[in-house]
């Protein structure tokens, strides 16, 4: 029987269990998972800093191959490619009705009937929906994209969370060409943002982080200047992306904008106190602040296109600690918390 890693909030521990795959329902696709990476939100849940539905199967940065089709399941992916058994695929972290009003507005990740992989509760009628498992069942209305075979599995896991979210942030920001850009926070999303922005002919890419080693790595992903938060000579920019979610960083980012500048907030996805904003400063400097959580189908397609084109241009392999198996999932979490790598990936054979 297939194995899965059950997470229970009461124990803050991973328990490897087995279960029987259910009969596929209308519109569903069974996928054999090949690799899953541990996102920062997974670590927060494991540590009890974030509460998920309980019990659950964590993991939403996932990729795999199509194993079987349910009745009336999709025949083509988002790019119009025919779906076949054995295809290597990625899929959005969500499933939601395209007829929902928010979906029609381009915000399917907030639709009323939203289903999120790696965030749902295990029940008799709802199982195999997280990445830390041998198999996953893709629900009806899940955006799916067939991947090129040459894209490494561990790098492919980044697409349906980190890369797609960054793609959405850049879409929200608008034109990048010839602009001075600030990336505040050089964790996984920040590093990916630097790489994506560098391919769009930005004039200058400035990175800010407390972690000197991460700043050094960011230079391999297109960054032209690096600073720590306490530096006094940080230049002003046209667009700032804030990925750390730290209150002071968000407030500082506002001060780094040129007149008419834009701040895109992405990192603050956990409970925290309000930030302080001076309305007069905002008005007189004609500033724009936008927030983004997750991404839409357009962003997802852009993310796949980017990684397929540039996965050899930038050293993404340096960002991932691989080699853990599904049976070693608890060890993988412990390693990630203790060593704080960009990502830990789990190979699921």
Legacy VTK file of the C-alpha trace (Angstrom):
# vtk DataFile Version 3.0
C-alpha trace
ASCII
DATASET POLYDATA
POINTS 349 float
0.000 0.000 0.000
1.208 3.563 -0.655
2.905 5.421 2.175
2.338 8.967 3.340
3.769 11.192 6.062
0.997 12.176 8.462
1.503 15.358 10.480
-0.373 15.794 13.770
-0.458 19.224 15.434
-0.636 17.709 18.902
2.707 15.916 18.503
4.569 18.195 16.062
5.982 15.061 14.530
5.803 13.151 11.271
4.346 9.632 11.351
4.838 7.394 8.304
1.611 5.499 7.585
0.030 3.525 4.752
-3.368 3.831 3.127
-5.501 2.537 0.286
-5.935 4.736 -2.774
-9.614 5.555 -3.367
-11.427 5.241 -6.678
-10.855 8.373 -8.727
-13.836 10.727 -8.971
-14.941 12.863 -11.886
-12.189 15.155 -13.129
-9.461 13.662 -10.905
-5.968 12.515 -11.879
-3.723 10.187 -9.882
-0.089 11.273 -9.770
2.952 9.316 -8.596
5.006 11.859 -6.677
8.706 11.943 -7.528
9.966 14.798 -5.384
8.713 17.274 -2.770
10.503 20.239 -1.213
9.843 21.692 2.226
8.574 25.247 1.952
9.090 27.686 4.819
5.378 27.437 5.658
5.797 23.655 6.094
8.556 24.307 8.626
6.396 26.833 10.477
3.583 24.282 10.702
5.933 21.532 11.870
7.238 23.848 14.613
3.746 24.881 15.727
4.147 28.488 14.554
1.358 27.985 12.022
-1.783 25.906 12.583
-3.127 23.783 9.734
-6.154 21.538 9.478
-5.415 18.421 11.500
-4.253 15.762 10.772
-2.783 16.567 7.390
-0.185 15.675 4.784
2.209 18.588 4.418
4.110 19.514 1.285
2.915 21.639 -1.611
6.114 22.188 -3.620
5.657 18.971 -5.574
6.153 17.329 -8.950
5.407 13.858 -10.288
4.193 11.749 -13.191
0.641 10.950 -14.256
-0.339 7.461 -13.094
-4.035 7.276 -13.985
-7.047 9.292 -15.107
-10.466 9.463 -13.500
-13.715 9.842 -15.472
-14.022 13.088 -17.448
-10.556 14.185 -16.337
-8.715 16.932 -18.255
-7.232 15.959 -21.615
-4.872 18.952 -22.001
-2.725 21.097 -19.725
-2.739 24.908 -19.364
-0.422 25.299 -22.360
-2.605 23.089 -24.556
-0.372 20.010 -24.365
-2.092 16.604 -24.471
-1.949 14.800 -21.113
-0.754 11.173 -21.117
0.154 8.579 -18.515
3.826 8.901 -17.637
3.983 12.641 -18.333
6.164 14.565 -15.914
3.995 17.362 -14.572
3.673 20.200 -12.100
0.380 21.649 -10.866
-0.875 24.678 -8.992
-1.105 24.568 -5.219
-4.837 25.156 -5.601
-7.963 23.833 -7.274
-10.929 26.168 -7.642
-13.908 26.679 -9.916
-13.200 28.841 -12.974
-16.794 30.064 -12.669
-16.216 31.654 -9.263
-16.374 35.462 -9.356
-12.834 35.815 -8.025
-11.538 33.319 -10.571
-13.110 35.418 -13.313
-11.265 38.442 -11.896
-7.952 36.614 -12.167
-7.721 35.599 -8.512
-8.515 31.834 -8.544
-6.299 31.313 -5.489
-8.953 33.074 -3.397
-12.109 31.489 -4.844
-14.827 30.391 -2.405
-14.439 26.668 -3.142
-10.639 26.782 -2.846
-8.780 23.512 -2.246
-5.077 23.822 -1.348
-2.648 20.946 -1.661
-0.578 20.327 1.451
-3.057 22.269 3.584
-6.101 19.987 3.818
-7.284 17.635 6.560
-7.104 13.879 6.147
-10.551 12.320 6.344
-12.358 9.240 5.073
-13.440 11.098 1.943
-10.462 13.405 1.541
-7.005 11.858 1.395
-3.737 11.864 -0.556
-3.669 15.632 -1.016
-0.152 16.534 0.169
3.328 16.186 -1.273
4.824 14.010 1.455
3.256 10.887 0.050
3.799 8.224 -2.595
0.751 9.452 -4.501
-1.454 12.515 -4.736
-4.915 12.917 -6.228
-5.329 16.067 -8.286
-8.835 17.408 -7.846
-11.110 18.722 -10.566
-10.137 22.225 -11.768
-6.479 21.869 -10.814
-4.197 23.801 -13.221
-1.651 21.320 -14.644
1.399 21.794 -16.866
3.511 19.112 -18.564
7.236 19.628 -17.898
10.213 19.097 -20.154
11.999 15.870 -19.231
15.382 17.572 -18.867
14.177 19.753 -15.983
15.648 18.198 -12.787
13.020 16.920 -10.367
14.219 18.832 -7.291
14.410 22.108 -9.211
10.964 21.433 -10.715
9.432 21.275 -7.216
10.121 24.989 -6.776
7.821 25.989 -9.612
4.351 25.610 -8.104
5.022 27.732 -5.018
8.208 29.801 -4.971
8.671 30.527 -8.676
4.980 31.054 -9.445
4.564 33.421 -6.486
7.554 35.475 -7.648
6.124 35.489 -11.163
2.908 36.919 -9.735
4.803 39.570 -7.773
6.589 40.714 -10.926
3.287 40.830 -12.820
1.784 43.004 -10.103
4.828 45.303 -10.156
4.569 46.029 -13.865
7.379 47.040 -16.232
10.859 46.035 -14.996
13.000 47.091 -17.958
15.454 49.915 -17.183
14.161 50.208 -13.607
16.190 50.160 -10.404
14.869 47.234 -8.355
15.212 46.353 -4.668
14.811 42.789 -3.402
14.497 42.834 0.398
15.144 39.346 1.750
17.267 36.820 -0.148
15.645 33.588 0.917
14.299 31.257 -1.753
11.691 33.664 -3.131
14.085 36.599 -3.048
16.815 34.693 -4.888
14.348 33.526 -7.538
13.095 37.113 -7.878
16.640 38.324 -8.522
17.061 35.733 -11.264
13.715 36.482 -12.927
14.215 40.251 -12.738
17.694 39.974 -14.244
16.208 38.356 -17.369
13.880 41.343 -17.829
16.634 43.925 -18.362
16.421 45.763 -15.061
18.867 48.660 -14.819
20.079 47.677 -11.360
19.165 44.922 -8.869
19.853 45.688 -5.215
19.558 43.000 -2.537
19.229 43.562 1.216
19.604 40.856 3.849
21.173 40.299 7.262
22.685 37.026 6.030
26.029 37.782 4.340
26.311 34.305 2.814
22.934 34.639 1.136
23.912 38.034 -0.213
27.008 36.451 -1.754
24.884 33.766 -3.381
22.446 36.385 -4.712
25.222 37.756 -6.937
25.103 34.482 -8.859
21.418 35.182 -9.588
21.737 38.608 -11.177
22.181 40.983 -8.213
24.407 44.001 -8.927
24.679 45.508 -5.407
24.231 44.059 -1.919
23.578 45.715 1.436
22.686 44.825 5.002
19.676 46.540 6.622
21.900 48.821 8.727
23.868 50.233 5.797
23.329 53.980 5.401
24.116 54.315 1.698
21.372 52.142 0.168
20.235 53.840 -3.049
16.635 54.662 -3.837
14.742 52.434 -6.274
11.731 52.451 -8.574
10.283 49.107 -7.403
10.853 47.216 -4.149
9.912 43.587 -3.480
9.697 42.696 0.221
10.085 38.960 0.846
11.233 38.767 4.475
7.910 39.651 6.102
9.752 41.481 8.889
7.940 44.638 10.040
11.031 46.831 10.034
11.987 45.582 6.576
8.567 46.490 5.187
8.736 49.965 6.726
12.300 50.463 5.476
11.271 49.412 1.962
8.805 52.287 1.781
11.608 54.726 2.559
13.762 53.295 -0.248
11.321 54.205 -3.011
11.799 57.005 -5.502
8.902 59.388 -6.107
6.235 57.380 -7.948
7.727 54.100 -6.728
5.995 50.795 -6.028
6.329 48.411 -3.086
5.170 44.817 -3.512
4.623 42.964 -0.233
4.884 39.164 -0.374
6.651 37.929 2.755
4.219 38.735 5.570
2.184 35.519 5.537
2.133 34.825 9.270
0.512 36.553 12.247
2.254 39.791 13.203
1.525 43.321 14.486
0.583 46.112 12.051
3.305 48.115 10.334
3.564 51.906 10.619
2.884 53.932 7.478
3.012 57.724 7.267
0.097 58.661 5.034
1.499 62.108 4.212
4.786 60.560 3.061
2.858 58.079 0.940
0.752 60.794 -0.667
3.458 63.387 -1.268
5.754 60.813 -2.853
2.949 59.292 -4.946
3.780 55.778 -3.804
1.920 52.547 -4.503
1.823 49.564 -2.136
0.451 46.230 -3.329
0.196 42.829 -1.683
0.179 39.392 -3.269
-0.630 35.973 -1.824
0.035 32.948 -4.033
-0.600 33.360 -7.773
-2.956 32.794 -10.697
-2.850 30.587 -13.803
-1.008 33.198 -15.863
1.723 33.395 -13.221
1.941 29.602 -13.098
2.533 29.345 -16.844
5.171 32.095 -16.666
6.922 30.234 -13.843
7.172 27.010 -15.849
8.357 28.884 -18.943
11.056 30.622 -16.897
12.415 27.487 -15.224
12.424 25.474 -18.425
14.397 28.227 -20.159
16.774 29.296 -17.386
17.294 26.324 -15.030
20.830 25.909 -16.405
21.553 29.653 -16.571
21.386 30.095 -12.798
22.794 27.634 -10.198
19.470 26.637 -8.657
21.013 23.326 -7.615
23.022 25.213 -4.981
19.786 26.170 -3.226
18.544 22.642 -2.573
19.723 20.046 -0.056
18.533 16.768 -1.559
18.918 13.103 -0.703
16.197 12.501 1.907
13.568 9.788 1.359
9.923 9.672 2.411
10.846 7.440 5.365
13.321 10.143 6.425
10.786 12.976 6.316
11.116 13.775 10.036
14.910 13.901 9.631
14.473 16.251 6.672
12.394 18.651 8.780
14.936 18.545 11.587
17.769 19.222 9.149
15.901 22.143 7.597
15.203 23.740 10.980
18.731 23.240 12.312
20.710 24.215 9.193
18.346 26.688 7.505
19.157 25.869 3.853
17.124 27.515 1.109
15.276 24.234 0.566
15.373 20.590 1.580
13.984 18.169 -0.981
12.644 14.653 -0.436
12.964 12.032 -3.175
9.893 9.802 -3.354
10.582 6.697 -5.429
LINES 1 350
349 0 1 2 3 4 5 6 7 8 9 10 11 12 13 14 15 16 17 18 19 20 21 22 23 24 25 26 27 28 29 30 31 32 33 34 35 36 37 38 39 40 41 42 43 44 45 46 47 48 49 50 51 52 53 54 55 56 57 58 59 60 61 62 63 64 65 66 67 68 69 70 71 72 73 74 75 76 77 78 79 80 81 82 83 84 85 86 87 88 89 90 91 92 93 94 95 96 97 98 99 100 101 102 103 104 105 106 107 108 109 110 111 112 113 114 115 116 117 118 119 120 121 122 123 124 125 126 127 128 129 130 131 132 133 134 135 136 137 138 139 140 141 142 143 144 145 146 147 148 149 150 151 152 153 154 155 156 157 158 159 160 161 162 163 164 165 166 167 168 169 170 171 172 173 174 175 176 177 178 179 180 181 182 183 184 185 186 187 188 189 190 191 192 193 194 195 196 197 198 199 200 201 202 203 204 205 206 207 208 209 210 211 212 213 214 215 216 217 218 219 220 221 222 223 224 225 226 227 228 229 230 231 232 233 234 235 236 237 238 239 240 241 242 243 244 245 246 247 248 249 250 251 252 253 254 255 256 257 258 259 260 261 262 263 264 265 266 267 268 269 270 271 272 273 274 275 276 277 278 279 280 281 282 283 284 285 286 287 288 289 290 291 292 293 294 295 296 297 298 299 300 301 302 303 304 305 306 307 308 309 310 311 312 313 314 315 316 317 318 319 320 321 322 323 324 325 326 327 328 329 330 331 332 333 334 335 336 337 338 339 340 341 342 343 344 345 346 347 348
